[in-house]
Amino acid sequence: MPLYEFSCKKCGTIFTELRKMGDDKSAKCPECGSDDTGRLISSFASASSARAGGSCSPSGGG
């Protein structure tokens, strides 16, 4: 199951939630309980590979 990041449109809280692929129902904000949330776009793959010293790392020996 993928981990999705959401933002609450009522209080501004950003939170993550494990969801099944294709699960389009609204996520409930853990802070205020609002259903008025939106899914955010994350770029986890590029950030984690750079920290691990991958070929895109500016300090990755070579």
C-alpha positions as CSV (number, residue, x, y, z in Angstrom):
1,M,0.0,0.0,0.0
2,P,1.4,3.4,-0.9
3,L,1.8,6.2,1.6
4,Y,0.1,9.4,0.5
5,E,0.5,13.0,1.8
6,F,-2.5,15.2,2.4
7,S,-3.2,18.8,3.3
8,C,-6.2,19.9,5.3
9,K,-8.0,22.9,3.6
10,K,-9.6,23.9,6.9
11,C,-6.6,24.1,9.3
12,G,-3.6,23.6,7.0
13,T,-2.3,20.5,8.7
14,I,-0.1,18.2,6.5
15,F,-0.4,14.5,7.3
16,T,0.4,11.1,5.7
17,E,-1.9,8.1,5.4
18,L,-1.5,4.6,4.0
19,R,-4.1,4.0,1.3
20,K,-5.0,1.3,-1.1
21,M,-4.2,2.1,-4.8
22,G,-7.3,3.8,-6.3
23,D,-8.8,4.7,-3.0
24,D,-10.3,8.1,-3.9
25,K,-12.4,8.8,-0.8
26,S,-11.5,11.9,1.3
27,A,-8.9,11.6,4.1
28,K,-9.9,12.9,7.5
29,C,-7.7,15.4,9.1
30,P,-6.2,14.0,12.4
31,E,-6.0,17.5,13.8
32,C,-9.4,19.1,13.3
33,G,-11.4,16.1,11.9
34,S,-12.4,17.9,8.6
35,D,-13.0,15.8,5.4
36,D,-12.0,18.9,3.3
37,T,-8.5,17.6,2.4
38,G,-6.5,17.3,-0.8
39,R,-3.7,14.9,-1.8
40,L,-0.3,16.4,-2.3
41,I,2.3,15.5,-4.8
42,S,5.5,14.2,-3.2
43,S,9.0,13.7,-4.7
44,F,10.3,11.0,-2.3
45,A,12.3,9.0,-4.8
46,S,14.7,11.8,-6.0
47,A,15.4,13.0,-2.4
48,S,16.1,9.6,-1.0
49,S,18.5,8.6,-3.8
50,A,20.5,11.8,-3.5
51,R,20.9,11.3,0.3
52,A,22.1,7.7,-0.2
53,G,25.0,9.0,-2.3
54,G,23.6,8.0,-5.7
55,S,24.9,9.2,-9.0
56,C,22.9,12.4,-8.8
57,S,24.5,13.4,-5.5
58,P,26.6,16.5,-5.8
59,S,29.2,15.1,-3.4
60,G,29.1,11.5,-4.7
61,G,32.8,10.7,-5.5
62,G,33.6,10.1,-9.1
